[in-house]
Amino acid sequence: MMPLPEPDADALAHSKRLAALIRERIAAAGGFLSFAEYMKLALYAPGLGYYAAGSHKLGAAGDFVTAPEISPLFGAALATQISEVLRHCGGEVLELGPGSGRLAADLLTSLARRESLPERYLLLETSPDLRARQQAQLAQLPAELGRRCLWRDELPGSFTGVVLGNEVLDALPVERVRREGEFCWQQGLEVTSQGQFVWAERPLEQGELHTATLARLPEGPYRSEINLQAEALLRSLGAMLTRGLLLLVDYGYPAAEYYHPQRHWGTLACFYRHHTHEDPFFLPGLQDITAHVDFTAMAQAAAESGLELAGFTTQARFLVNCGILETLASQGEPGTPERLKASNAVNRLLHPAEMGELFKAIAWTRGLDLTPLGFRQGNQPHRL
């Protein structure tokens, strides 16, 4: 692994506290902890996990950059889609995992321009640290917009309107599995005599994970991830949505590409201060750990809850369909610094070598007689 930036003393002490907690959990579990349980602790352990503590995660000063941090035109394009749906069915907006709050701010600003503001903009956020950052971001909005924001710890029982998630699924803990022929193993970790975390595995028992491993992974030898938590979330969202649209944007592949024979080591990746590497046990609590999304599995889980697939396409095609290029043309005169800055940002969102092709948009509807604007051209449901 390439050399990575050294953390300061406080950050290192923080990571050591989380590592001690993880060692306790491994001991309590009999010496083996599944990777999904480890990832849950590393990202979400109260006060210690990556998303639950106070380090700066998003933007140039953090570990990675998401689309809303790249350009407000991302939010403006999504607002075009949201506005269309709200005109058809009314209701509210529910954002899952709102991150820095930047997307919510951009959406509310754009929806106000379109005279399509929902009465309430709900933000589902369980991290106290991220919630505080979101509240600080949205406090900068005009009072007429800010008053609509309401934070929630859990999904509502029923919902009408638009449910939105940008880079939510990739942050959910995944199971790591290995298959050789008809034999399957669950991967996880154990602690060495020196106190270090190392990979370990145990035979998979019959159950949902065993069935999914045999159904999805090639005969192998093959290692990959299965995101049962994301599938459960899709089923919960489907049960919740009374009428409206569920729209998710994330990086990943349909199953045929996700579990391609050449991708035999999976998609697990770690992000630390804008460096990407493959060691999930490096400085727990100080780095992000992610896996790409299996969009076929997401579509199947949503279908089980009765949602109707409305579209699947690349982020680039979705944003173009929603008018991002027309909005770009209004950003200052051609050749001005303002236009150049906006053009460079939009290029990152659309270019195939950047986010345009790897990131996908997928949407489902219930009780909505509408082909959403973002999927009217270049829709690719057959890839699922």
C-alpha positions as CSV (number, residue, x, y, z in Angstrom):
1,M,0.0,0.0,0.0
2,M,1.3,3.5,-0.9
3,P,2.3,5.8,2.0
4,L,-0.7,7.7,3.4
5,P,-0.7,11.0,5.3
6,E,0.0,10.6,9.0
7,P,-2.8,11.6,11.4
8,D,-2.2,14.0,14.2
9,A,-2.0,12.8,17.8
10,D,-5.6,13.4,18.6
11,A,-6.9,11.6,15.5
12,L,-4.6,8.7,16.2
13,A,-5.8,8.4,19.8
14,H,-9.4,8.5,18.5
15,S,-8.6,5.6,16.2
16,K,-7.0,3.6,19.0
17,R,-10.1,4.0,21.1
18,L,-12.3,2.6,18.4
19,A,-9.8,-0.2,17.7
20,A,-10.0,-1.1,21.4
21,L,-13.8,-1.3,21.2
22,I,-13.6,-3.5,18.1
23,R,-11.2,-5.9,19.9
24,E,-13.7,-6.1,22.7
25,R,-16.4,-7.0,20.3
26,I,-14.3,-9.6,18.6
27,A,-13.5,-11.2,22.0
28,A,-17.2,-11.2,23.0
29,A,-18.1,-12.8,19.7
30,G,-15.6,-15.7,20.3
31,G,-12.7,-14.4,18.3
32,F,-14.3,-13.8,14.9
33,L,-16.3,-10.7,13.7
34,S,-18.0,-10.6,10.4
35,F,-16.9,-7.9,8.0
36,A,-20.4,-6.3,8.1
37,E,-20.2,-6.0,11.9
38,Y,-16.7,-4.5,11.6
39,M,-17.8,-2.0,9.0
40,K,-20.7,-1.0,11.1
41,L,-18.5,-0.2,14.0
42,A,-15.8,1.5,11.9
43,L,-18.3,3.8,10.3
44,Y,-21.1,4.2,12.9
45,A,-20.0,3.3,16.4
46,P,-21.5,6.1,18.6
47,G,-19.0,8.9,19.1
48,L,-16.1,6.9,17.5
49,G,-17.2,5.7,14.0
50,Y,-16.2,7.6,10.9
51,Y,-19.6,9.0,10.3
52,A,-20.5,9.4,14.0
53,A,-17.5,11.5,15.1
54,G,-16.2,15.0,14.4
55,S,-13.6,14.7,11.6
56,H,-14.2,16.7,8.4
57,K,-15.2,14.1,5.8
58,L,-16.5,15.9,2.7
59,G,-14.9,18.4,0.3
60,A,-11.4,19.4,-0.4
61,A,-10.4,19.3,3.3
62,G,-11.9,15.9,3.9
63,D,-11.5,12.4,2.5
64,F,-13.7,12.5,-0.6
65,V,-15.9,14.8,-2.6
66,T,-19.5,14.2,-3.6
67,A,-21.4,15.7,-6.5
68,P,-23.1,18.4,-4.4
69,E,-19.7,19.7,-3.3
70,I,-18.5,19.7,-6.9
71,S,-21.3,21.9,-8.3
72,P,-24.7,23.4,-7.2
73,L,-25.9,22.5,-10.7
74,F,-26.2,18.9,-9.6
75,G,-28.8,20.0,-7.1
76,A,-30.5,22.3,-9.7
77,A,-30.8,19.3,-12.1
78,L,-32.3,17.1,-9.3
79,A,-34.7,19.9,-8.4
80,T,-36.0,19.8,-11.9
81,Q,-37.0,16.2,-11.5
82,I,-38.3,16.7,-8.0
83,S,-40.5,19.6,-9.1
84,E,-42.1,17.6,-11.9
85,V,-43.1,14.8,-9.4
86,L,-44.4,17.2,-6.7
87,R,-46.6,18.9,-9.3
88,H,-48.1,15.5,-10.1
89,C,-48.6,14.1,-6.6
90,G,-47.8,16.8,-4.0
91,G,-46.3,15.8,-0.8
92,E,-42.9,16.4,0.8
93,V,-39.2,15.6,0.1
94,L,-37.3,13.1,2.3
95,E,-33.5,13.1,1.9
96,L,-31.6,10.0,3.1
97,G,-28.1,10.5,4.5
98,P,-27.9,14.3,3.7
99,G,-24.1,14.5,4.2
100,S,-22.9,18.0,4.6
101,G,-26.4,19.5,3.9
102,R,-25.1,21.1,0.7
103,L,-27.5,19.1,-1.5
104,A,-30.5,20.1,0.6
105,A,-29.5,23.7,0.4
106,D,-29.2,23.6,-3.4
107,L,-32.4,21.7,-3.8
108,L,-34.4,24.1,-1.6
109,T,-32.9,27.1,-3.4
110,S,-33.8,25.7,-6.8
111,L,-37.2,24.5,-5.8
112,A,-38.0,28.0,-4.5
113,R,-37.0,29.5,-7.9
114,R,-39.4,27.0,-9.5
115,E,-42.2,27.8,-7.0
116,S,-42.2,24.1,-6.1
117,L,-41.3,24.2,-2.5
118,P,-42.6,21.3,-0.4
119,E,-44.1,22.3,3.0
120,R,-41.5,20.1,4.7
121,Y,-38.1,18.9,3.7
122,L,-37.2,15.9,5.9
123,L,-33.6,14.9,6.5
124,L,-33.0,11.4,7.8
125,E,-29.8,11.6,9.8
126,T,-28.7,9.4,12.7
127,S,-25.2,10.9,13.2
128,P,-25.3,13.8,15.7
129,D,-22.1,15.3,14.2
130,L,-23.4,15.3,10.6
131,R,-26.8,16.6,11.8
132,A,-25.0,19.6,13.4
133,R,-23.1,20.2,10.2
134,Q,-26.3,20.1,8.2
135,Q,-28.1,22.4,10.5
136,A,-25.2,24.9,10.3
137,Q,-25.3,24.7,6.5
138,L,-29.1,25.1,6.2
139,A,-29.1,27.9,8.8
140,Q,-27.6,30.1,6.1
141,L,-30.7,29.8,3.9
142,P,-33.5,32.4,4.0
143,A,-35.9,31.8,6.9
144,E,-38.7,30.9,4.4
145,L,-36.6,27.9,3.2
146,G,-34.9,26.9,6.5
147,R,-38.2,26.6,8.4
148,R,-39.2,23.7,6.1
149,C,-36.3,21.5,7.3
150,L,-37.1,18.8,9.8
151,W,-34.6,16.1,11.0
152,R,-35.7,12.5,11.6
153,D,-33.9,9.6,13.3
154,E,-36.0,7.0,11.5
155,L,-38.3,6.6,8.4
156,P,-41.9,7.8,8.7
157,G,-44.6,5.2,8.7
158,S,-45.9,6.4,5.4
159,F,-44.8,9.0,2.9
160,T,-46.1,10.9,-0.2
161,G,-43.6,12.9,-2.4
162,V,-40.0,12.3,-3.3
163,V,-37.5,10.2,-1.5
164,L,-33.9,11.0,-2.5
165,G,-30.5,9.5,-1.7
166,N,-27.2,10.5,-3.1
167,E,-24.3,8.1,-2.2
168,V,-26.3,6.5,0.6
169,L,-26.2,2.8,-0.4
170,D,-22.4,2.6,-0.8
171,A,-22.0,3.6,2.8
172,L,-24.1,0.8,4.3
173,P,-22.1,-2.2,5.8
174,V,-21.6,-5.1,3.4
175,E,-21.0,-8.7,3.9
176,R,-17.8,-10.0,2.5
177,V,-18.0,-13.5,1.1
178,R,-15.9,-16.1,-0.8
179,R,-17.0,-18.9,-3.0
180,E,-15.2,-22.0,-4.4
181,G,-17.6,-24.3,-6.2
182,E,-20.4,-25.2,-3.9
183,F,-18.5,-24.1,-0.8
184,C,-19.0,-20.6,0.6
185,W,-17.3,-18.6,3.4
186,Q,-18.2,-15.5,5.3
187,Q,-15.2,-13.2,5.6
188,G,-14.4,-11.1,8.7
189,L,-11.5,-10.5,11.0
190,E,-9.7,-11.7,14.0
191,V,-7.0,-10.2,16.3
192,T,-3.3,-11.4,16.2
193,S,-1.2,-11.9,19.4
194,Q,0.2,-8.4,18.6
195,G,-3.3,-6.9,18.6
196,Q,-3.5,-6.4,14.9
197,F,-6.6,-6.9,12.8
198,V,-6.3,-9.6,10.0
199,W,-8.7,-11.2,7.6
200,A,-10.3,-14.4,8.7
201,E,-13.3,-16.5,7.5
202,R,-15.7,-19.2,8.5
203,P,-18.0,-21.5,6.5
204,L,-21.3,-19.9,5.7
205,E,-24.3,-21.5,7.3
206,Q,-27.6,-22.0,5.4
207,G,-29.6,-18.8,5.3
208,E,-30.1,-15.6,3.2
209,L,-26.4,-14.8,2.9
210,H,-25.5,-18.4,1.8
211,T,-28.4,-18.4,-0.8
212,A,-27.3,-15.0,-2.2
213,T,-23.7,-16.1,-2.4
214,L,-24.5,-19.2,-4.4
215,A,-26.9,-17.3,-6.6
216,R,-24.7,-14.3,-7.4
217,L,-21.0,-15.1,-7.2
218,P,-19.3,-17.2,-10.0
219,E,-18.0,-20.6,-8.9
220,G,-14.7,-19.1,-8.2
221,P,-12.4,-18.9,-6.4
222,Y,-14.2,-15.6,-6.1
223,R,-14.5,-12.9,-3.4
224,S,-17.0,-10.1,-3.4
225,E,-19.6,-8.2,-1.3
226,I,-23.3,-8.7,-0.7
227,N,-25.2,-5.7,0.8
228,L,-28.1,-7.2,2.7
229,Q,-28.6,-4.0,4.6
230,A,-29.2,-2.0,1.4
231,E,-31.7,-4.6,0.2
232,A,-33.5,-4.3,3.5
233,L,-33.5,-0.5,3.2
234,L,-35.1,-0.7,-0.2
235,R,-37.9,-3.0,1.1
236,S,-38.5,-0.6,4.0
237,L,-38.6,2.4,1.6
238,G,-41.1,0.5,-0.6
239,A,-43.3,-0.2,2.4
240,M,-43.2,3.4,3.4
241,L,-43.9,5.1,0.0
242,T,-47.6,5.6,-0.4
243,R,-47.3,7.7,-3.6
244,G,-44.4,9.3,-5.3
245,L,-40.9,8.7,-6.5
246,L,-37.8,7.1,-4.9
247,L,-34.6,8.3,-6.6
248,L,-31.1,7.0,-5.7
249,V,-27.8,8.1,-7.2
250,D,-24.7,6.1,-6.5
251,Y,-21.7,4.3,-8.0
252,G,-22.0,0.6,-9.0
253,Y,-23.0,-1.9,-11.6
254,P,-25.8,-4.2,-12.7
255,A,-25.2,-7.8,-11.3
256,A,-23.7,-9.1,-14.6
257,E,-20.9,-6.5,-14.3
258,Y,-20.7,-6.5,-10.5
259,Y,-20.0,-10.2,-10.4
260,H,-18.1,-10.4,-13.6
261,P,-15.5,-13.2,-13.5
262,Q,-12.7,-10.7,-13.9
263,R,-13.9,-8.7,-10.8
264,H,-12.9,-11.6,-8.6
265,W,-11.7,-9.5,-5.7
266,G,-14.8,-7.4,-5.2
267,T,-15.3,-3.7,-5.1
268,L,-14.3,-2.8,-1.5
269,A,-12.5,0.5,-1.3
270,C,-11.3,2.9,1.4
271,F,-10.9,6.7,1.2
272,Y,-8.5,8.6,3.4
273,R,-7.6,12.3,2.7
274,H,-8.3,11.9,-1.0
275,H,-6.2,8.7,-1.2
276,T,-7.9,5.4,-2.3
277,H,-6.6,2.1,-1.0
278,E,-7.8,-1.4,-0.1
279,D,-7.0,-1.9,3.6
280,P,-10.2,-1.6,5.6
281,F,-8.3,-2.1,8.9
282,F,-6.1,1.0,8.4
283,L,-6.9,3.6,11.1
284,P,-10.5,2.6,11.9
285,G,-12.7,5.6,12.4
286,L,-10.5,7.9,10.3
287,Q,-11.3,6.6,6.9
288,D,-14.4,5.9,4.8
289,I,-15.0,2.3,3.8
290,T,-17.3,1.6,0.8
291,A,-18.4,-0.9,-1.7
292,H,-20.1,-0.4,-5.1
293,V,-23.8,-1.0,-5.4
294,D,-25.3,-4.0,-7.0
295,F,-28.2,-2.3,-8.8
296,T,-29.9,-5.5,-9.8
297,A,-30.2,-6.6,-6.2
298,M,-31.6,-3.2,-5.4
299,A,-34.2,-3.4,-8.1
300,Q,-35.3,-6.9,-7.0
301,A,-35.6,-5.8,-3.4
302,A,-37.7,-2.8,-4.4
303,A,-39.9,-5.0,-6.6
304,E,-40.6,-7.2,-3.6
305,S,-42.1,-4.3,-1.8
306,G,-44.4,-3.4,-4.8
307,L,-42.5,-0.5,-6.2
308,E,-42.5,0.0,-10.0
309,L,-39.1,0.5,-11.7
310,A,-39.3,3.9,-13.4
311,G,-35.8,4.1,-14.8
312,F,-32.1,3.2,-14.7
313,T,-29.4,5.2,-16.5
314,T,-26.0,6.8,-16.1
315,Q,-25.6,9.9,-14.0
316,A,-24.6,11.8,-17.1
317,R,-27.7,10.9,-19.0
318,F,-30.0,11.6,-16.1
319,L,-28.4,15.1,-15.5
320,V,-28.5,16.0,-19.2
321,N,-32.2,14.9,-19.3
322,C,-32.9,17.2,-16.4
323,G,-31.4,20.2,-18.1
324,I,-27.9,20.6,-16.6
325,L,-26.4,21.8,-19.8
326,E,-29.1,24.5,-20.3
327,T,-28.5,25.6,-16.7
328,L,-24.8,25.7,-17.3
329,A,-25.4,28.0,-20.3
330,S,-26.9,30.6,-17.9
331,Q,-23.8,30.7,-15.7
332,G,-22.1,33.9,-16.8
333,E,-21.0,34.8,-20.3
334,P,-19.0,32.4,-22.4
335,G,-15.2,32.7,-21.7
336,T,-15.7,34.3,-18.3
337,P,-14.1,32.8,-15.2
338,E,-17.5,32.1,-13.8
339,R,-18.5,30.0,-16.8
340,L,-15.2,28.3,-17.0
341,K,-15.4,27.2,-13.3
342,A,-19.0,26.0,-13.8
343,S,-18.0,24.1,-17.0
344,N,-15.1,22.3,-15.3
345,A,-17.4,21.2,-12.5
346,V,-20.1,20.0,-14.8
347,N,-17.5,18.1,-16.8
348,R,-16.6,16.1,-13.7
349,L,-20.2,15.2,-13.2
350,L,-20.8,14.1,-16.8
351,H,-17.5,12.9,-18.2
352,P,-17.2,9.1,-18.7
353,A,-13.8,9.0,-17.1
354,E,-15.0,10.9,-14.1
355,M,-18.5,10.4,-12.5
356,G,-20.7,10.3,-15.6
357,E,-20.7,6.6,-16.3
358,L,-19.7,4.9,-13.1
359,F,-22.4,6.7,-11.2
360,K,-26.0,5.6,-12.0
361,A,-29.4,7.0,-11.3
362,I,-32.2,4.6,-10.5
363,A,-35.8,5.4,-9.6
364,W,-39.1,3.7,-8.6
365,T,-42.6,5.0,-8.4
366,R,-45.9,4.1,-6.7
367,G,-49.2,5.6,-7.7
368,L,-47.6,7.9,-10.2
369,D,-48.6,7.8,-13.9
370,L,-45.4,9.4,-15.1
371,T,-42.2,8.6,-16.8
372,P,-39.8,10.8,-14.9
373,L,-38.0,13.4,-16.9
374,G,-34.5,12.1,-16.0
375,F,-35.2,8.8,-17.7
376,R,-37.1,9.8,-20.9
377,Q,-33.9,9.4,-23.0
378,G,-31.2,6.7,-22.6
379,N,-33.2,4.6,-20.1
380,Q,-31.5,1.2,-19.6
381,P,-33.7,-1.0,-17.5
382,H,-32.7,-4.0,-19.6
383,R,-29.2,-3.8,-18.1
384,L,-30.6,-4.8,-14.7
